[in-house]
Amino acid sequence: MPIILTGHFDIKVLPYSMPLFPETIEIRLPKTKIAGNVAEITWSDQKKTVHSSYQLRMVCPCAKCRNTHNPDPNAVRGPIGVPPFVEIEAFDWVGNYALNFMFSDGHNSGIYTYKHVRELDESANGV
């Protein structure tokens, strides 16, 4: 027997906003004296964010770097042994939601969501 609903229902229509996505990504040398290189991203709302290669490598979200398979609550949660001069050698798009960076230390398994990358902005630091 089908369920029939009767009465008044308030339906709210929320404004739809387009998701933010990178329009351009430029890998360049930093403006300040830091090791490595930087990724400068211009987003669809024209905001620019800057990310040092070392910072991106240190916050890599992959399971190996986050050590998520280790049940020990005291285990180190982050990449170990990352050289301070690590550089971004290339990047690739992951669907419509993320980026994948290839680093000079051979690491390339992190999937960085657009939201996560945008939150990591270092442009206030003059990078």
N, C-alpha and C positions, 0 to 999 in steps of 0.2 A: 504494500500500500504506500503510495507516494506521500511525502510530507508537504503540506501546503502552508505557507506562511502568509498571514494577513496582518494588516495594520500599517502604521507609518514607520518608515525606516529613514534615518538620517544618513545620507551618503555624502561624504566629504571628498571633494576632488582636490588632491594636493597638486601644487604646481610641479610640473616635470622640469627638471634641470638636466641638461646634458652632462654626462660624466666628464671629468677633466682627463685629458690625455696629452702626452707630449707631442708637440708639433715638430720640433727640431731638437736634436741632441748633438752637441759639439764636444769632442774630446780635445782638450787644449792644455797647455802648460799653465800652472797656477800664477796668479798675480803676485802672490807673496812667496817667500822662500820656504816652501815645504817640499818634501820629497814626493815623487810620483806626479801624476797628472790629475786633471779634474774633468768632470762631466758637467757641462752647462746645458740646462734643459729649458726650452721655452714651451710653456704649456698652452693649451687651447684658449685659456682666458688671458694670455699674453704675459702672465707672471713668469719671471725667470728664477730658477733655482740653480745652485751650484753645489757640487758634491765632490769631495776629494776622493781619489781612488782608495786611499788607506781607510777612510771612514766607511765607504761602501763595502770594502772587503771585511772590515771588522764587524759589521752588522749583518753579514750574510745570513739570510734566513733559512738556509738548507738544513736538513736534519743532521748532517755530519757536523756542521759548524755549531749548531745549537746543542749538540750532544743529547738529542731528545730520546735516544734509545737506551741511555744509561739510567737505571733505576735509582742510582745513588743521588739523594737530594743535595749532597755537598759537591757534586761533580761540577767542573768548570763548564759554563754554558757560553761558549763563544769559540771562535777559531783560535788555534794555538800555533805559534811559530810563524805568524805572518810577518814578512820583512817590511820595515817601515818605508821602503822605496817601491813597494808594489805599484804597478800601473795597470790601468785599464787598456787592454790591447784591442778589444772589440766589444760590441754589444749586439743583441738581437731582440726582436720583439717577441713576446709570448702572448699569443692571442690578442685580445683587445683590452688586456687588463694589467700587463706586467712587462718588465724588462729582464733580460739576462745579460750579465756582464761577464766577459772573459778576462781574467787577470793574468799578469805576467808570472805569477807563481803557479800557474797551471790550473787554478780553480775556476770552475765555470758552471756549478750546479745550483747556484742560488736563483730563485725566482723572486724578483723585487716588484711588488705590486705598485701601481702608480701612486696610490694613497700613501704607502709606506715611504716611497722615494720623496714625494713632495714634503712629507713631514720632516725629512732629514736635511732640509735646506741649510747650507752653511754660508750663504751669500752675506749674511751680517758679519761674518768673520773676515771678510775681504779676501776670500780664497780665489 
